[in-house]
């Protein structure tokens, strides 16, 4: 009988050729309610192939720490996590864009986040930012680090409670792979992009402009402006009196930013 190399809950093991997903479940974790094969929950039994990845999950059961990380990434496409967990992402500003980008990247198991902001959480932030009532009055950096620890404790989070300007931007992001620009202030946006393109030339930068109001979803686009520079938004809808920032469109833009970061990590560049 030929042995197959497969991965069960991200651990390599050998099984007999011809074994099926459900029969392996019955051998390893018979009480499992969910079988995830190569990132997809299966309802019908299938034979396993070389290098397949299988995860068995028991609904309602709290896994131990050793098992938790494999379950968190069980819905990824195979071999994605190996690249994601090595990436270091810097986020400039932790408001509606930055807080939601950070949470999305934490959920996919990013290796390290460098979170930079000087501000406190206040009530009007809660209409679009990923904070809760209990965080009012806390530093955004510390509140977001707490939130991420409750989502994915395996993400390394470095926080910097500083006001970013052209005097400290280069130093703040010199060790990251990709910079996410998530400022409210257009001057700060321009300064960070200029510094990234002129001084941090090995870094990618993913910026955003134009996500205010309650206009069409589909006008928010991801554009490649130049090599290593991506811009998300509709280029028009700036926040101003009579046109505020609201969770739906801000979250759409933040998701564009997070997915652009993921595609850069995986070498799937936008055209």
C-alpha contacts under 8 A as a table, 3 or more apart, distances in Angstrom:
res1	aa1	res2	aa2	distance
1	X	16	X	6.35
1	X	17	X	6.59
2	X	16	X	6.03
2	X	17	X	5.47
3	X	14	X	5.86
3	X	15	X	5.38
3	X	16	X	4.72
3	X	17	X	5.62
4	X	14	X	5.35
4	X	15	X	5.23
4	X	16	X	6.03
4	X	17	X	5.79
4	X	49	X	6.97
4	X	50	X	5.30
4	X	51	X	7.62
5	X	12	X	6.81
5	X	13	X	5.83
5	X	14	X	4.70
5	X	15	X	6.66
5	X	50	X	5.43
5	X	51	X	5.57
5	X	52	X	7.85
6	X	12	X	5.77
6	X	13	X	5.62
6	X	14	X	6.24
6	X	15	X	7.32
6	X	49	X	7.51
6	X	50	X	5.91
6	X	51	X	4.51
6	X	52	X	5.08
6	X	53	X	6.03
6	X	54	X	7.77
7	X	10	X	5.17
7	X	11	X	5.02
7	X	12	X	4.36
7	X	13	X	5.95
7	X	51	X	6.64
7	X	52	X	6.29
7	X	53	X	4.69
7	X	54	X	6.14
8	X	11	X	5.21
8	X	12	X	6.45
8	X	13	X	7.05
8	X	53	X	6.03
8	X	54	X	4.93
8	X	55	X	5.69
8	X	56	X	7.85
9	X	53	X	7.47
9	X	54	X	6.24
9	X	55	X	4.76
9	X	56	X	7.04
9	X	67	X	7.20
9	X	70	X	5.34
9	X	71	X	6.88
9	X	74	X	7.59
10	X	53	X	7.01
10	X	54	X	7.80
10	X	55	X	7.69
10	X	70	X	5.72
15	X	19	X	7.15
16	X	19	X	5.96
17	X	48	X	7.63
17	X	49	X	7.77
18	X	47	X	5.94
18	X	48	X	6.81
19	X	23	X	6.60
19	X	24	X	6.78
19	X	47	X	5.78
19	X	48	X	6.11
20	X	23	X	5.28
20	X	24	X	6.15
20	X	45	X	6.46
20	X	46	X	5.38
20	X	47	X	4.00
20	X	48	X	5.34
21	X	24	X	5.27
21	X	25	X	6.25
21	X	35	X	7.65
21	X	37	X	7.84
21	X	45	X	5.90
21	X	46	X	5.83
21	X	47	X	6.21
21	X	48	X	6.18
21	X	54	X	7.53
22	X	25	X	4.87
22	X	26	X	6.24
22	X	35	X	7.78
22	X	45	X	5.66
22	X	46	X	7.65
23	X	26	X	5.04
23	X	27	X	6.42
24	X	27	X	5.05
24	X	28	X	6.12
25	X	28	X	5.19
25	X	29	X	5.19
25	X	30	X	5.54
25	X	32	X	7.15
25	X	35	X	7.77
25	X	56	X	6.85
26	X	29	X	5.78
26	X	30	X	4.15
26	X	31	X	7.83
27	X	30	X	6.43
29	X	32	X	5.65
29	X	56	X	6.89
31	X	58	X	6.45
32	X	35	X	7.27
32	X	56	X	5.66
32	X	57	X	5.11
32	X	58	X	4.29
32	X	59	X	7.40
33	X	56	X	7.55
33	X	57	X	6.07
33	X	58	X	5.11
33	X	59	X	6.15
34	X	41	X	6.86
34	X	42	X	7.91
34	X	56	X	5.86
34	X	57	X	5.01
34	X	58	X	6.47
34	X	59	X	7.39
35	X	41	X	5.70
35	X	42	X	6.02
35	X	43	X	7.83
35	X	54	X	7.01
35	X	55	X	5.85
35	X	56	X	4.93
35	X	57	X	6.54
36	X	39	X	5.83
36	X	40	X	5.16
36	X	41	X	4.27
36	X	42	X	6.09
36	X	54	X	5.61
36	X	55	X	5.02
36	X	56	X	6.51
36	X	74	X	6.86
36	X	75	X	7.12
37	X	40	X	5.25
37	X	41	X	6.21
37	X	42	X	6.59
37	X	52	X	7.20
37	X	53	X	5.84
37	X	54	X	4.71
37	X	55	X	6.66
38	X	52	X	6.28
38	X	53	X	5.05
38	X	54	X	6.35
38	X	74	X	7.93
38	X	75	X	7.46
38	X	76	X	7.49
38	X	77	X	6.02
38	X	78	X	5.68
39	X	53	X	7.80
39	X	74	X	5.79
39	X	75	X	3.92
39	X	76	X	4.90
39	X	77	X	5.04
39	X	78	X	6.74
40	X	75	X	6.14
42	X	45	X	7.37
48	X	52	X	6.50
49	X	52	X	5.63
53	X	78	X	6.90
55	X	70	X	7.83
55	X	71	X	7.06
55	X	74	X	6.28
57	X	71	X	7.46
58	X	61	X	5.72
63	X	66	X	7.94
63	X	67	X	5.90
63	X	68	X	5.63
64	X	67	X	5.52
64	X	68	X	6.07
65	X	68	X	5.04
65	X	69	X	7.20
66	X	69	X	6.85
67	X	70	X	5.71
67	X	71	X	6.57
68	X	71	X	5.21
68	X	72	X	6.23
69	X	72	X	5.08
69	X	73	X	6.59
69	X	152	X	7.94
69	X	154	X	7.09
70	X	73	X	5.49
70	X	74	X	5.97
71	X	74	X	4.93
72	X	75	X	7.70
72	X	107	X	7.71
72	X	108	X	7.96
72	X	109	X	7.68
72	X	152	X	7.61
73	X	76	X	5.56
73	X	81	X	7.11
73	X	108	X	6.74
73	X	109	X	6.88
76	X	80	X	6.51
76	X	81	X	7.00
76	X	108	X	7.91
77	X	80	X	5.79
78	X	81	X	7.35
79	X	82	X	5.65
79	X	83	X	7.40
80	X	83	X	5.75
80	X	84	X	6.35
80	X	266	X	7.49
81	X	84	X	4.88
81	X	85	X	5.85
81	X	108	X	7.98
81	X	109	X	7.23
82	X	85	X	5.76
82	X	86	X	6.93
83	X	86	X	5.47
83	X	87	X	6.84
83	X	265	X	6.88
83	X	266	X	7.08
84	X	87	X	5.51
84	X	108	X	7.62
84	X	109	X	6.62
84	X	110	X	5.18
84	X	111	X	6.44
84	X	262	X	7.49
84	X	265	X	6.71
84	X	266	X	7.93
85	X	109	X	6.01
85	X	110	X	4.83
85	X	111	X	3.92
85	X	112	X	7.63
86	X	110	X	7.23
86	X	111	X	5.14
86	X	112	X	7.72
87	X	110	X	6.20
87	X	111	X	5.28
87	X	112	X	6.43
87	X	177	X	6.65
87	X	265	X	7.19
88	X	110	X	7.32
88	X	111	X	6.03
88	X	112	X	4.62
88	X	113	X	5.84
88	X	114	X	7.47
88	X	175	X	7.98
88	X	176	X	5.09
88	X	177	X	5.43
88	X	178	X	6.97
89	X	112	X	6.33
89	X	113	X	5.02
89	X	114	X	6.15
89	X	176	X	5.47
89	X	177	X	5.86
89	X	178	X	5.07
89	X	179	X	6.02
89	X	180	X	7.38
90	X	113	X	5.83
90	X	114	X	4.52
90	X	115	X	6.11
90	X	116	X	7.70
90	X	173	X	6.27
90	X	176	X	5.84
90	X	177	X	7.68
90	X	178	X	6.27
90	X	179	X	4.78
90	X	180	X	6.05
91	X	94	X	7.28
91	X	98	X	6.22
91	X	102	X	7.48
91	X	113	X	7.39
91	X	114	X	6.18
91	X	115	X	5.19
91	X	116	X	6.21
91	X	179	X	5.95
91	X	180	X	4.72
91	X	181	X	6.32
91	X	182	X	6.86
92	X	98	X	7.00
92	X	115	X	6.72
92	X	116	X	5.29
92	X	117	X	6.70
92	X	164	X	7.65
92	X	179	X	7.41
92	X	180	X	6.13
92	X	181	X	5.22
92	X	182	X	5.49
92	X	183	X	6.58
93	X	97	X	7.84
93	X	98	X	5.55
93	X	99	X	7.96
93	X	115	X	7.57
93	X	116	X	5.91
93	X	117	X	5.10
93	X	181	X	7.10
93	X	182	X	4.99
93	X	183	X	5.12
93	X	184	X	7.94
94	X	97	X	6.80
94	X	98	X	4.14
94	X	99	X	4.70
94	X	115	X	7.35
94	X	116	X	7.11
94	X	117	X	6.04
94	X	140	X	6.58
94	X	141	X	7.30
94	X	182	X	6.91
94	X	183	X	7.85
95	X	98	X	5.26
95	X	99	X	5.49
95	X	100	X	7.95
95	X	125	X	7.33
95	X	129	X	5.65
95	X	130	X	7.98
95	X	182	X	7.25
95	X	183	X	7.52
95	X	184	X	7.87
96	X	99	X	5.87
96	X	100	X	6.31
96	X	125	X	7.59
96	X	128	X	5.31
96	X	129	X	4.25
96	X	130	X	7.12
96	X	247	X	7.46
96	X	250	X	6.24
96	X	251	X	7.22
96	X	254	X	7.73
97	X	100	X	5.52
97	X	101	X	6.05
97	X	129	X	7.47
97	X	182	X	5.40
97	X	183	X	7.86
97	X	250	X	6.32
97	X	251	X	6.85
97	X	253	X	7.17
97	X	254	X	4.91
98	X	101	X	5.07
98	X	102	X	6.02
98	X	180	X	7.62
98	X	181	X	7.77
98	X	182	X	5.14
98	X	183	X	7.91
98	X	254	X	7.20
99	X	102	X	5.19
99	X	103	X	6.33
99	X	129	X	6.12
99	X	130	X	5.52
99	X	131	X	7.98
99	X	144	X	6.97
100	X	103	X	5.17
100	X	104	X	6.19
100	X	129	X	6.73
100	X	130	X	5.84
100	X	251	X	6.74
100	X	254	X	6.01
100	X	255	X	7.53
101	X	104	X	5.16
101	X	105	X	6.18
101	X	254	X	5.31
101	X	255	X	6.48
101	X	257	X	6.79
101	X	258	X	5.31
102	X	105	X	5.21
102	X	106	X	6.06
102	X	113	X	7.48
102	X	258	X	7.92
103	X	106	X	5.00
103	X	107	X	6.16
103	X	130	X	7.84
103	X	148	X	6.50
104	X	107	X	5.17
104	X	108	X	6.61
104	X	255	X	7.34
104	X	258	X	6.46
105	X	108	X	5.26
105	X	109	X	6.47
105	X	110	X	5.59
105	X	258	X	6.37
106	X	109	X	5.09
106	X	110	X	5.59
106	X	148	X	6.46
106	X	151	X	7.21
106	X	152	X	6.19
106	X	155	X	6.37
107	X	110	X	7.66
107	X	151	X	6.74
107	X	152	X	6.49
109	X	152	X	7.07
109	X	154	X	7.35
109	X	155	X	6.35
110	X	113	X	7.42
110	X	155	X	6.19
111	X	154	X	7.75
111	X	155	X	5.41
111	X	156	X	6.21
112	X	155	X	5.68
112	X	156	X	4.55
112	X	157	X	5.79
112	X	158	X	7.64
113	X	155	X	7.35
113	X	156	X	6.29
113	X	157	X	4.94
113	X	158	X	6.21
114	X	157	X	6.06
114	X	158	X	4.78
114	X	159	X	5.87
114	X	160	X	7.59
114	X	176	X	7.69
115	X	141	X	6.34
115	X	157	X	7.27
115	X	158	X	6.18
115	X	159	X	4.84
115	X	160	X	6.24
116	X	141	X	6.74
116	X	159	X	6.00
116	X	160	X	4.84
116	X	161	X	6.12
116	X	162	X	6.65
116	X	164	X	7.65
117	X	140	X	6.82
117	X	141	X	6.27
117	X	160	X	6.62
117	X	161	X	5.41
117	X	162	X	5.71
117	X	163	X	6.19
117	X	164	X	7.24
118	X	139	X	7.19
118	X	140	X	7.42
118	X	141	X	7.72
118	X	160	X	7.82
118	X	161	X	4.73
118	X	162	X	4.65
118	X	163	X	5.06
118	X	164	X	7.96
119	X	139	X	5.98
119	X	140	X	6.04
119	X	161	X	7.89
120	X	136	X	7.36
120	X	137	X	5.59
120	X	138	X	5.40
120	X	139	X	4.38
120	X	140	X	5.32
121	X	125	X	6.57
121	X	131	X	7.57
121	X	135	X	6.31
121	X	136	X	4.85
121	X	137	X	5.37
121	X	138	X	5.70
121	X	139	X	6.29
121	X	140	X	5.63
122	X	125	X	5.64
122	X	126	X	7.52
122	X	136	X	5.14
122	X	137	X	6.20
123	X	126	X	5.73
123	X	133	X	7.61
123	X	136	X	6.54
124	X	127	X	6.16
125	X	128	X	6.18
125	X	129	X	5.55
125	X	131	X	7.76
126	X	129	X	5.32
126	X	130	X	7.09
126	X	131	X	6.20
126	X	132	X	6.79
126	X	133	X	7.79
127	X	246	X	6.40
127	X	247	X	6.09
128	X	245	X	7.47
128	X	246	X	5.63
128	X	247	X	3.97
128	X	248	X	7.73
128	X	250	X	7.03
128	X	251	X	7.49
129	X	247	X	7.35
130	X	144	X	7.92
131	X	135	X	6.37
131	X	143	X	7.33
131	X	144	X	7.35
131	X	147	X	7.96
132	X	135	X	5.48
132	X	136	X	7.31
133	X	136	X	5.67
135	X	138	X	5.35
135	X	143	X	6.03
138	X	142	X	6.93
138	X	143	X	6.19
139	X	142	X	5.37
139	X	143	X	6.15
139	X	161	X	7.77
140	X	143	X	5.07
140	X	144	X	5.93
141	X	144	X	5.34
141	X	145	X	6.15
141	X	159	X	5.79
141	X	160	X	7.07
141	X	161	X	6.65
142	X	145	X	5.08
142	X	146	X	6.23
142	X	159	X	7.33
143	X	146	X	5.16
143	X	147	X	6.33
144	X	147	X	4.96
144	X	148	X	6.12
145	X	148	X	5.18
145	X	149	X	6.20
145	X	157	X	6.53
145	X	159	X	7.66
146	X	149	X	5.18
146	X	150	X	6.60
147	X	150	X	5.30
147	X	151	X	6.54
148	X	151	X	4.99
148	X	152	X	5.86
148	X	153	X	6.88
148	X	155	X	7.71
149	X	152	X	5.42
149	X	153	X	4.43
149	X	154	X	7.80
149	X	155	X	7.63
150	X	153	X	6.44
152	X	155	X	6.07
153	X	156	X	7.78
164	X	167	X	7.79
164	X	168	X	6.20
164	X	169	X	6.00
164	X	188	X	7.76
165	X	168	X	5.84
165	X	169	X	5.95
165	X	188	X	6.55
165	X	191	X	7.35
165	X	192	X	7.78
166	X	169	X	5.52
166	X	170	X	7.62
166	X	191	X	6.16
166	X	192	X	7.10
166	X	195	X	7.46
167	X	170	X	7.58
168	X	171	X	5.42
168	X	172	X	6.09
169	X	172	X	5.12
169	X	173	X	6.41
169	X	192	X	6.72
169	X	195	X	7.43
170	X	173	X	5.61
170	X	174	X	5.81
170	X	195	X	6.82
170	X	196	X	7.54
170	X	199	X	7.23
170	X	200	X	6.92
171	X	174	X	5.40
172	X	175	X	7.88
173	X	176	X	5.55
173	X	179	X	7.15
174	X	200	X	6.90
176	X	179	X	7.01
176	X	203	X	7.41
177	X	202	X	7.97
177	X	203	X	5.54
177	X	204	X	6.78
178	X	203	X	5.49
178	X	204	X	4.69
178	X	205	X	5.76
178	X	206	X	7.55
178	X	261	X	7.18
179	X	203	X	7.00
179	X	204	X	6.12
179	X	205	X	4.65
179	X	206	X	6.23
180	X	205	X	5.87
180	X	206	X	4.90
180	X	207	X	6.01
180	X	257	X	7.42
181	X	189	X	6.66
181	X	192	X	7.27
181	X	193	X	7.76
181	X	205	X	7.05
181	X	206	X	6.04
181	X	207	X	4.58
181	X	208	X	6.76
182	X	189	X	7.67
182	X	207	X	6.70
182	X	208	X	6.78
183	X	186	X	7.28
183	X	188	X	6.67
183	X	189	X	5.95
184	X	189	X	7.75
185	X	188	X	5.40
185	X	189	X	6.32
186	X	189	X	4.88
186	X	190	X	6.24
187	X	190	X	5.25
187	X	191	X	6.21
188	X	191	X	5.03
188	X	192	X	6.11
189	X	192	X	5.41
189	X	193	X	6.29
189	X	207	X	7.74
190	X	193	X	5.24
190	X	194	X	6.07
191	X	194	X	5.18
191	X	195	X	6.12
192	X	195	X	5.15
192	X	196	X	6.03
193	X	196	X	5.11
193	X	197	X	6.14
193	X	205	X	7.15
193	X	207	X	7.66
194	X	197	X	5.23
194	X	198	X	5.98
195	X	198	X	5.18
195	X	199	X	5.33
195	X	200	X	6.55
196	X	199	X	5.63
196	X	200	X	4.53
196	X	201	X	6.13
196	X	203	X	6.92
196	X	204	X	7.81
196	X	205	X	6.86
197	X	200	X	6.08
197	X	201	X	5.38
197	X	229	X	7.88
198	X	201	X	6.07
200	X	203	X	5.68
201	X	204	X	7.80
203	X	228	X	7.02
204	X	228	X	4.52
204	X	229	X	6.03
205	X	228	X	6.23
205	X	229	X	5.11
205	X	230	X	6.39
206	X	229	X	6.10
206	X	230	X	4.81
206	X	231	X	5.93
206	X	232	X	7.56
206	X	257	X	6.35
206	X	260	X	7.42
206	X	261	X	7.30
207	X	229	X	7.74
207	X	230	X	6.18
207	X	231	X	4.83
207	X	232	X	6.18
207	X	257	X	7.43
208	X	231	X	5.29
208	X	232	X	4.46
208	X	233	X	5.65
208	X	253	X	7.25
208	X	257	X	7.67
209	X	231	X	7.15
209	X	232	X	6.20
209	X	233	X	5.01
209	X	234	X	6.92
209	X	235	X	5.63
209	X	236	X	7.80
209	X	237	X	7.96
209	X	238	X	7.32
210	X	220	X	7.69
210	X	232	X	7.79
210	X	233	X	4.64
210	X	234	X	4.88
210	X	235	X	4.74
210	X	236	X	5.27
210	X	237	X	4.44
210	X	238	X	5.10
210	X	239	X	7.92
211	X	220	X	7.05
211	X	233	X	5.62
211	X	234	X	6.51
211	X	237	X	5.68
211	X	238	X	6.69
211	X	239	X	7.93
211	X	245	X	7.39
211	X	249	X	5.61
211	X	250	X	5.62
211	X	253	X	6.57
212	X	215	X	7.97
212	X	237	X	5.15
212	X	238	X	5.49
212	X	239	X	5.24
212	X	243	X	6.39
212	X	244	X	5.78
212	X	245	X	4.71
212	X	246	X	6.80
212	X	249	X	6.72
212	X	250	X	6.96
213	X	237	X	6.95
213	X	239	X	7.45
213	X	243	X	5.19
213	X	244	X	5.46
213	X	245	X	5.71
213	X	246	X	6.37
213	X	249	X	7.24
214	X	246	X	7.30
214	X	248	X	7.68
214	X	249	X	6.72
215	X	249	X	7.91
216	X	219	X	5.84
216	X	220	X	7.90
217	X	220	X	6.12
217	X	249	X	6.75
217	X	252	X	7.54
218	X	221	X	7.21
219	X	233	X	7.37
219	X	234	X	5.30
220	X	232	X	6.71
220	X	233	X	4.44
220	X	234	X	4.63
220	X	252	X	7.67
220	X	253	X	6.71
221	X	232	X	5.57
221	X	233	X	5.41
221	X	234	X	6.25
221	X	256	X	7.78
222	X	230	X	6.88
222	X	231	X	5.85
222	X	232	X	4.53
222	X	233	X	6.82
222	X	256	X	6.70
222	X	260	X	7.85
222	X	270	X	7.81
223	X	230	X	5.61
223	X	231	X	5.27
223	X	232	X	6.32
223	X	270	X	7.24
223	X	271	X	7.54
224	X	227	X	7.39
224	X	228	X	7.87
224	X	229	X	6.11
224	X	230	X	4.51
224	X	231	X	6.44
224	X	270	X	6.25
224	X	271	X	6.18
225	X	229	X	5.64
225	X	230	X	5.62
225	X	231	X	6.64
226	X	229	X	5.28
226	X	230	X	7.26
232	X	253	X	6.35
232	X	256	X	6.73
232	X	257	X	6.72
233	X	253	X	6.19
234	X	237	X	6.54
235	X	238	X	7.91
237	X	243	X	7.97
238	X	243	X	7.55
239	X	243	X	5.54
239	X	244	X	5.19
239	X	245	X	6.19
240	X	243	X	5.21
240	X	244	X	6.17
241	X	244	X	6.81
245	X	249	X	7.88
245	X	250	X	6.87
246	X	249	X	6.38
246	X	250	X	6.19
247	X	250	X	5.24
247	X	251	X	5.65
248	X	251	X	5.25
248	X	252	X	6.23
249	X	252	X	4.93
249	X	253	X	6.27
250	X	253	X	5.20
250	X	254	X	6.16
251	X	254	X	4.89
251	X	255	X	6.03
252	X	255	X	5.16
252	X	256	X	6.30
253	X	256	X	5.01
253	X	257	X	6.30
254	X	257	X	5.01
254	X	258	X	6.21
255	X	258	X	5.03
255	X	259	X	5.99
256	X	259	X	5.22
256	X	260	X	6.01
257	X	260	X	5.09
257	X	261	X	6.27
258	X	261	X	5.11
258	X	262	X	6.34
259	X	262	X	4.92
259	X	263	X	6.13
260	X	263	X	5.03
260	X	264	X	6.15
260	X	269	X	7.98
260	X	270	X	7.75
261	X	264	X	5.17
261	X	265	X	6.30
262	X	265	X	5.09
262	X	266	X	6.30
263	X	266	X	5.01
263	X	267	X	5.99
263	X	268	X	4.77
263	X	269	X	6.05
263	X	270	X	7.84
264	X	267	X	4.98
264	X	268	X	5.80
264	X	269	X	5.63
265	X	268	X	7.67
